[in-house]
Amino acid sequence: MTLAAARALDAADGLAPLRARFVRPEGLVYLDGNSLGMLPADSVAASADMVTRQWGERLIRSWNDGWIDAPARIGGLIAPLIGAAADEVIVCDSTSVNLFKAVVAALRRDPARRVVVSEAGNFPTDLHIASGAVGCVPGAELRVVPRERLAEALDGDVALLLLTHVHYKSGARFDMAEWTARAQAAGARMLWDLSHSAGAVAVDLNGSGADLAVGCGYKYLNGGPGARGVPLCGETLAG
Ligand SMILES: Cc1ncc(COP(=O)(O)O)c(C=O)c1O
């Protein structure tokens, strides 16, 4: 690889013009979008408008001007990125809180199934949250196994398989359709954590038949520090 060849690849890159839409500190090569995405340039004026005009001037009227609908409206914009319908995605709470809610909802579906399965290498927060959630449901249990033993862990007691689609350290990706089908064939629901997928790789939740998913807004969706999480509820858990 030569500098000229690299520049030729850059020149032919269809995504290259999008760089100009981000605030980029001079000389910095930033590869940490998996932790905090860069600042979209349009966000500077939008944030100032939110504070000075919408909050400062419009005050309570801003709820009716669009604030109240923002979770569903922004969810609808994210939906095509993750293979969901616009009315299936809502932006609220944090990834961890949404995970907790989804695990408890899945456990409450069928009192005969009390086990949540996940992989030992999952993001530590997911395991802490799953552990806390099973502790709130009488008789529930978290079964954590190595990645290569997941298939055999899916027995008739399992209510939910919880996996992170793209691994936060290795980048390894689960086949979403395959693992969703495996969980459902065992009678369990499937919950995907899309924190390292949404906005970075193609995701097809409905095409894969996924039941539940959560993700986060501040990595590849560039929502800024503290950006809300993104839970999705499939039809099988609606209501
Ligand atoms: C895969 C994964 N799950 C869960 C979380 C937790 O997100 P939060 O602390 O915003 O709730 C993160 C955060 O980095 C994550 O990468």
PDBQT file of the ligand as one rigid body, heavy atoms in Angstrom, charges set to zero:
ROOT
HETATM    1  C1  LIG A 301     -22.706  -3.487  24.424  1.00  0.00    +0.000 C 
HETATM    2  C2  LIG A 301     -23.095  -2.487  25.473  1.00  0.00    +0.000 A 
HETATM    3  N1  LIG A 301     -24.151  -2.755  26.263  1.00  0.00    +0.000 NA
HETATM    4  C3  LIG A 301     -24.524  -1.908  27.236  1.00  0.00    +0.000 A 
HETATM    5  C4  LIG A 301     -23.850  -0.718  27.446  1.00  0.00    +0.000 A 
HETATM    6  C5  LIG A 301     -24.292   0.174  28.582  1.00  0.00    +0.000 C 
HETATM    7  O1  LIG A 301     -24.738   1.392  28.145  1.00  0.00    +0.000 OA
HETATM    8  P1  LIG A 301     -25.185   2.550  29.190  1.00  0.00    +0.000 P 
HETATM    9  O2  LIG A 301     -24.089   2.661  30.195  1.00  0.00    +0.000 OA
HETATM   10  O3  LIG A 301     -25.329   3.772  28.336  1.00  0.00    +0.000 OA
HETATM   11  O4  LIG A 301     -26.466   2.133  29.808  1.00  0.00    +0.000 OA
HETATM   12  C6  LIG A 301     -22.769  -0.387  26.632  1.00  0.00    +0.000 A 
HETATM   13  C7  LIG A 301     -22.029   0.871  26.848  1.00  0.00    +0.000 C 
HETATM   14  O5  LIG A 301     -20.955   1.114  26.389  1.00  0.00    +0.000 OA
HETATM   15  C8  LIG A 301     -22.376  -1.298  25.621  1.00  0.00    +0.000 A 
HETATM   16  O6  LIG A 301     -21.327  -1.038  24.827  1.00  0.00    +0.000 OA
ENDROOT
TORSDOF 0
